[in-house]
């Protein structure tokens, strides 16, 4: 442009010919176009560099959380490509000091389970040791297996000593209610029926109130009925309330080996 301005000044003073001035103008215009082309090329190169930098960043895969690697599903040198579904490279545990237990609860009992209830469970790896936890979630999605409907409950557990490992099998007991100083018997004791005539049994049942059940004990070698009401009921033990009940009383249980025969079995009330 400086050369063009100089030639234009000389042309205005009639010191150079018009073709010289035009040649300088053409050279200036050509240089301007070339400059703009070079600027566009620089911008394109910078964009390409940025794209390649992004692609380069993609080659470094970072874990989304800090934790402990549980499993590795890739080998050194293996090609990893993400298409419709991202591949699993590592399984990472967030914090092994705080773990979750997934417990399946039968639909018959799920109505009694709620968040905040205390839990006690054991694992096969530590016989005789129990662990404590708390229910934090009761999942609504049912799980059906062989016609049995179950629901998953999430239990938070303190695992400060890292004794519990991912994937362990737990036997869980959820405390849905608690009473102290009550009497309890095996649930099967309420199903005992003596070898009496049907008329005699029917007459006995007719005398029961809607809330009463029948418990049987031995008196002089013969079954004796006791009217009771039930309180908290678990899968194996049932709270019983009634006159004439006392701790260490022997009650009768159904004979497990035969549906027809019954036998006496000593059970302590607690």
N, C-alpha and C positions, 0 to 999 in steps of 0.2 A: 504494500500500500504506500509505503514511503517513496518508492521509485515511481509509482504512478502519480503521486502528488507532485513530485519534482518535475516529471515530464509534462504534467498538466500546466504547471507554472511556466515552464519554458515555452509551451505551445501558446499560452495566453500572451506572451511577450514576443511572439512571432520568431522565436529562436530555434524551434524544431519543427519538422514537418508533421502533418496530421497523422500520417501512418505510424510515426514513431510514438505519438501520444496514444494511438489506438492499440498499438502493440503492448504498451505498458498497461493499458486498461484491461486488455485480454489476459495478460499475465496475472494481474491482480485478481480478476474474477476466477481464473483457474485455481489460483492459490487458495482463495476463499472456499471454493467447492471442495478442494482437496482437504482443507482443514476440517470442514464439517464431516467429510467422510471418515477422516481419522478419528474424530470425536465419537462418531457413531460406532466405529470399530472398537474403541476403548470401552464404551458403555456395554457393548455386546460381550466383550471379553470379561468385563467385571461381573456381568450377570452369569456367564458360564462358570466363572470361578466360584461365585456364590453357590450355584447349583452343585458343583462338584464338592464344595466344602460341606454342604448338607449331606450329600451321599456319603462322604467320608465319615461324617459324624454318625451316620446310621450303622457303620461297620462296628462301632463300639456299643455293645449292649450292656446297659446298666440295670442292676436290680432295682425294682421299685421300692423296696424296703430293706432295712438292715435286719439281719437275722442269722439263723443257722441253716446251712444247706442240708436238707433231708435226703435228696436224691439228685443225681446228675443223669440227664437223658441225652447228652451229646458227647462226642469225642473230639479231641484236639485235631484240627484240620478238616473237620466235617463241615460241609456247606450247609448254611442255614438260610432258608428262603421263606418269607412270609407272604402267603397269597391271600386266600379268603379267611383262613384261620391261622393265627400266630402259633408257631410250634412251642412246645414246652421244653425249655432248656434245663432249668433247675427247679426243684421244689424247695421253697424256703419257709422255715418256721419263723414267725415274727419274734416271739418271746417264749421260750420253753419254760420260763419261770411262772408263766400264767398260761394254763391250758384249758381246753374245753372238752367236755365229755358229751357225746351224742347218745342219748338214751331213748330207746323205743318204748313207748308206753301204750298198753292196750287201751282200746276205746272204752272199755268198761271202767277204767280208772282215770282216764284223762280229765274228766270233769272235776276231779279233786286236786289236780295239779295246777299250780300257779307260780308265776315269777316271785322270787324272794324266799321260797321254801328251802329248808335245809336238806342236804343230801349226804348220805354216807355210802361209800362204795369200796370194793376191794378188787384187786387184780391178781391174776394167777402168779405173777412174778414175785409177789411178796405175801406168802401165806400168813395169815394171822394179823396182818396189818390192815388198818382201815384208813381211808382218806375222806376228808370232808370237803364239801362244795356247796354251791347254791344255784338254784334254778334261775336262769336269766331270761330264757325264751321258751315259749311253747308254740312250736310251729303249727300252722293251720293246714299245711298240705298233708293229706292222708297217705299212708303207705300200706298197700294191700298185698299180703302174702298168704297164699292158700286160703283165701276167703276171710282172713283175719285182718281187721283194720287197726293200724297203729299210727301213732303220732310221735314225731321227734321232739325231744326236749333238750335244750342246750344248757349245760351245767358248767359254771366257771369254777376252776380249781386252782388253788395256790400250790405251785410245784417248785418251791424255792430250793429244795435239795436235788432237783432234777431226777427224782426217782422214777417218775412217770415218763414213758416214751410214747411217741406218736404211734398209733395203730394198735395199742394194747386193748385187750378185751376186759370190760369192767362189769361187775355185778352190782347193780345200783339199787339203793333203797331210798325213796323220797319220803320225807316226813311231812305228811299232809295234815296231821293233827297230833296233839300230845296231851296226855293226862297223866298225872302222877297219883300213886296210891290207889290204883284200881285193880280189879280182878280180871284175869283173862284166861281163856281156854282155847285149845285148838279149834279151828273153825269146823273140823269134821265132827266134833262132839255134839254140835247142834243137829247133825244128820243121823244120829244114832236112833234106831227103832228097836225096841225089845221084841222078843218072840211071844207077843200077846195076840189074842184074837182081834180081828178087825173091829168088832163091835166095841170092845174095851178101849181100843186106841181111839176110835171115833168119839166115844163119850168123853175121853180125856181131852181131845182136841177141841170139842165143843165148849169146854170150859175156859179156853184161852181167849184173852183179849186180843184185839188186832195187833197190838204192839208187843205181844208176848211170844216167847219161844219156849221150847222144852229142853231142859238139860237133865241128864240121867246120872245117878250115882248108885252105889251099892249100899244096901241096908240089910243085914243078916243074910247076905248071899243073894238077895233079890234086887232087881232094878227098882229104883225109886225116882219118880219124876220131881223136878223142881222147876217152877215157873220163873223165867228170867226175862229181862229186857236187855237188848244189845246196845252197846255204845259204839265206839270206834271199831270198825271192821277192817282187818287187813286180809291179805291172801291166805295167811296161815293162822293168825291169832285173832280172836274177837273179844272185846271187852263185854263182860256180863255184869248185870245188876239184878239183885233179887234177895229176898229174905231167905235165910238159911244157908247162904253161901259163906264159905270161910277159906282162908288160905290152906293149902296142903290137902284140900278135899280131893278124893279120887272120883273121876268122872269116867263115863263109858264112851268108847269110840267104836265106830264101825269096824268090822273085821275086813282088813284090806285084801286078804287072799280069797275071799268068797263073798259074793253079793247076798247070799242067803244066810250065812252064819255071822254072828256078832260075837265080840269078845270084850271082856273088861280090860282096861288099860289104865295104869296109874298116871295121873297128870297133876302136877302141882299148879295151883292158882297163884298168880303173882299180884 
